[in-house]
Amino acid sequence: MATNTRKLSDFLAEGEGDTFGDLPVGKPHIKPGTLYPAVHGVLDNSTGLGFVDTGNTGHTITSGTNQRAFHTTGEKKNGNSSIYFTGESDDELQFPDHADFNWGANADFTYEFFVMPILADRYIIFVLIPILLLVSIFTFNLENTKIKKIILFIIIVSTISNNYLEIFKREHAKPEFNKIFENISKTNFNYIYLKTSDELNKNLLANYIKSIKNFDNEKFIILKSNENIKQGDVWLVCYEAINNFDCSPGKEFESYSLKEKINYHLIEATLYSLHWQFFYF
């Protein structure tokens, strides 16, 4: 068994873990779909540098060299505290190598954790308002007219530029389901087949799609199984993130030919038309 000290940041670099929140350390402590508080610590005046692994192997866990990761009772999800990371270079937890972490090549594993950012996006506006007020007051109180005009020019140009970039150049981060169904609704083809790896994901995706703005529940029909896919024209809707970015049609579309394709961020919709066969006797 190896004896070298490992860091959580090492696992992050190797794709084996992460360094934020209450991290279940070690494969034996993890059950799929369930989050357990696997790392606890001793508290002292709302902070604590002693970490105890509550799993059956009891790994020794310590804060980094400068002890910048510690427990705090200010925020908590499991137990009486959470682990606070300052974001500095040696912001880490350390533990020795152990056979528990020798998962082998191509072995499946999972890690789960709760994260609470110091400043969530929705609260930024409360920081920006006082900053803008201070800048405005400072600018209009300047006696030097030239400097005042320069500052106003910089503010106006940067604001217009930022608005332009946000509206026309900003990259989309979320799947654009609304745009896909906005385009599909302009056609006369209403049958929708969702490409997923299993029936559970198909049901979850269908429930979500039915709630979006541009999905007309009275017009569209989501086909739920291979048995009822024998329709004239069918839209194959593929959410790339849950299909390993492979939106190719399955065996259920062997009798279909590609008619039209629509692509938006993380979403692809392909219209397939059924080959009708006629037999004469």
C-alpha positions in Angstrom: 0.0 0.0 0.0 1.3 3.4 -0.9 2.2 5.9 1.8 2.5 9.1 -0.1 0.3 12.0 0.9 -2.4 12.9 -1.5 -4.4 16.1 -1.9 -8.0 16.5 -3.0 -6.7 18.8 -5.7 -4.6 15.9 -7.1 -7.9 13.9 -7.6 -9.4 17.0 -9.3 -6.5 17.1 -11.7 -6.8 13.4 -12.5 -10.6 13.6 -12.9 -11.2 11.6 -9.7 -12.8 14.2 -7.4 -13.3 17.8 -6.6 -12.3 20.3 -3.9 -15.5 22.0 -2.9 -18.0 21.3 -0.2 -18.6 18.2 2.0 -16.9 15.6 -0.2 -17.5 12.0 0.4 -13.9 10.6 0.4 -13.3 7.0 -0.6 -15.4 4.7 -2.7 -16.8 2.6 0.3 -18.7 5.6 1.6 -20.7 6.3 -1.5 -24.1 5.0 -2.6 -25.4 6.0 -6.0 -28.1 8.7 -5.7 -27.5 9.3 -2.0 -25.3 12.0 -0.5 -23.7 11.2 2.9 -21.7 13.6 5.1 -18.6 11.5 4.9 -16.2 14.1 6.3 -16.8 15.7 9.7 -14.6 17.8 12.0 -14.1 19.2 15.5 -15.4 22.7 15.9 -13.8 25.5 17.8 -15.3 29.0 17.8 -17.1 28.3 14.5 -14.0 27.0 12.8 -12.3 23.7 13.0 -9.1 22.2 11.5 -9.7 18.7 12.7 -11.3 16.4 10.1 -12.6 12.9 10.9 -13.6 10.5 8.2 -16.8 8.8 9.4 -16.5 5.9 7.0 -15.5 2.4 8.0 -11.8 2.9 7.1 -11.4 6.2 9.0 -8.9 8.0 6.8 -6.9 10.8 8.4 -7.8 14.1 6.8 -5.9 17.3 7.4 -6.1 20.9 6.0 -3.4 22.1 3.6 0.0 23.6 4.6 -1.4 27.0 5.5 -4.6 25.5 6.9 -6.9 27.5 4.6 -9.6 24.9 4.5 -11.6 24.6 7.7 -15.0 23.9 9.2 -17.5 26.7 9.8 -21.0 26.7 11.3 -21.9 29.8 9.3 -23.5 27.6 6.6 -24.3 23.9 6.8 -26.1 21.3 4.9 -25.2 18.0 6.7 -24.4 17.9 10.4 -23.4 21.1 12.3 -20.9 22.6 9.8 -19.6 22.8 6.3 -16.1 23.0 4.9 -15.0 26.5 3.9 -12.4 26.9 1.1 -10.9 30.3 0.7 -10.0 29.9 -3.0 -6.2 30.4 -2.5 -3.5 28.3 -4.1 -3.1 25.9 -1.2 -6.8 25.7 -0.4 -7.1 22.0 0.0 -7.6 18.9 2.2 -5.0 16.2 2.3 -5.1 12.5 3.1 -2.6 9.6 2.7 -2.8 7.1 -0.1 -4.9 4.1 0.6 -6.1 0.9 -1.2 -9.7 2.4 -1.1 -8.6 4.9 -3.8 -7.1 2.3 -6.1 -10.1 2.0 -8.3 -8.4 0.4 -11.2 -8.4 1.4 -14.9 -11.8 2.4 -16.4 -13.6 1.7 -13.1 -16.9 3.5 -12.5 -17.0 6.0 -9.6 -19.1 8.9 -8.4 -18.7 11.9 -6.0 -21.3 14.2 -4.7 -21.2 17.5 -2.8 -23.2 20.6 -2.0 -21.7 24.0 -2.9 -22.7 27.4 -1.7 -21.0 30.3 -3.6 -19.9 33.3 -1.6 -21.8 35.6 -4.0 -24.5 34.1 -6.1 -25.3 35.6 -9.5 -28.7 36.9 -8.4 -27.1 39.0 -5.6 -24.6 40.8 -7.8 -27.1 43.6 -8.6 -27.1 44.6 -4.9 -23.3 45.1 -5.1 -23.4 47.0 -8.4 -26.0 49.6 -7.4 -23.9 51.2 -4.6 -20.8 51.0 -6.9 -22.7 52.8 -9.7 -24.0 55.4 -7.3 -20.5 56.1 -5.9 -19.0 56.4 -9.4 -21.8 58.8 -10.5 -21.4 61.0 -7.4 -17.7 61.1 -7.8 -17.9 61.9 -11.5 -20.4 64.8 -11.2 -18.5 66.3 -8.3 -15.3 66.6 -10.3 -14.3 70.2 -11.0 -12.1 69.5 -14.0 -14.6 69.4 -16.9 -12.2 67.6 -19.2 -11.6 64.7 -16.8 -15.4 64.5 -16.2 -16.1 64.2 -19.9 -13.4 61.5 -20.3 -14.9 59.4 -17.5 -18.4 59.8 -18.8 -17.2 58.8 -22.3 -15.5 55.7 -20.9 -18.7 54.8 -18.9 -21.0 55.3 -21.9 -18.8 53.4 -24.4 -18.2 50.5 -22.1 -21.9 50.2 -21.2 -22.9 50.2 -24.9 -20.2 47.7 -25.8 -21.2 45.4 -22.9 -24.9 45.6 -23.9 -24.0 44.8 -27.5 -21.8 41.8 -26.5 -24.5 40.5 -24.1 -27.2 40.7 -26.7 -25.5 39.7 -29.9 -22.2 37.9 -29.0 -23.0 36.0 -25.8 -22.6 32.3 -26.0 -25.5 30.2 -24.9 -24.9 28.0 -21.9 -28.3 26.3 -21.6 -30.0 24.0 -24.1 -32.3 26.0 -26.4 -35.5 23.9 -26.3 -37.7 27.0 -26.8 -36.1 27.9 -30.1 -36.3 24.3 -31.3 -40.0 24.1 -30.7 -40.6 27.6 -32.0 -39.3 26.3 -35.3 -41.0 23.0 -35.2 -44.3 24.7 -34.5 -44.1 26.5 -37.8 -44.3 23.2 -39.6 -47.3 20.9 -40.0 -45.5 17.9 -38.4 -46.5 17.4 -34.8 -45.1 14.0 -33.8 -42.1 14.2 -31.5 -39.8 11.3 -30.7 -37.2 12.0 -27.9 -33.9 10.3 -28.2 -32.7 9.0 -24.8 -30.8 6.0 -23.5 -33.6 4.7 -21.4 -37.3 5.2 -20.6 -36.7 7.0 -17.4 -34.7 9.8 -19.1 -37.3 9.9 -21.8 -40.1 10.5 -19.2 -38.1 13.1 -17.4 -37.2 15.0 -20.6 -40.8 14.8 -21.8 -42.1 16.3 -18.5 -39.7 19.1 -18.8 -40.4 19.8 -22.5 -44.2 20.0 -21.8 -43.6 22.8 -19.4 -41.6 25.1 -21.7 -43.2 28.2 -23.3 -43.1 27.2 -27.0 -44.3 23.6 -26.6 -48.0 23.5 -27.6 -49.5 20.6 -25.6 -52.6 20.6 -27.7 -50.6 20.4 -31.0 -47.6 18.2 -30.3 -47.7 14.5 -29.6 -44.7 12.9 -27.9 -44.3 9.3 -28.9 -43.3 7.3 -25.8 -42.3 3.9 -27.2 -41.0 2.2 -30.3 -44.4 0.5 -30.9 -46.2 3.7 -31.9 -43.5 5.4 -33.9 -44.9 4.2 -37.2 -46.2 7.7 -38.2 -45.8 9.5 -41.6 -43.4 12.3 -40.4 -41.7 12.4 -37.0 -39.4 14.9 -35.4 -36.4 13.2 -33.6 -35.5 15.6 -30.8 -32.0 15.0 -29.3 -30.7 16.6 -26.2 -27.0 16.2 -26.9 -25.8 16.3 -23.3 -27.6 13.1 -22.3 -26.8 11.2 -25.5 -23.0 11.7 -25.5 -23.4 14.2 -28.3 -24.6 11.4 -30.6 -27.9 12.3 -32.3 -27.9 9.6 -35.0 -31.2 7.8 -35.4 -31.7 4.4 -33.9 -33.2 1.2 -35.4 -36.7 2.6 -35.0 -35.9 5.0 -37.9 -34.6 2.4 -40.4 -37.7 2.9 -42.5 -37.4 6.7 -42.5 -35.4 9.2 -44.6 -34.0 12.5 -43.4 -36.1 15.4 -44.5 -35.0 18.5 -42.5 -32.6 19.3 -39.6 -32.6 22.1 -37.1 -29.7 22.8 -34.7 -29.5 25.0 -31.7 -27.2 25.0 -28.7 -27.1 21.4 -27.2 -30.4 20.5 -29.1 -30.9 18.9 -32.5 -34.2 18.3 -34.1 -34.4 16.1 -37.3 -37.5 15.5 -39.3 -37.8 12.0 -40.7 -40.3 10.8 -43.3 -41.6 7.3 -43.4 -41.0 5.3 -46.6 -44.4 4.0 -47.7 -44.3 0.6 -49.4 -47.1 -0.5 -51.7 -47.7 -4.1 -52.8 -49.7 -5.1 -55.8 -51.3 -8.5 -56.2 
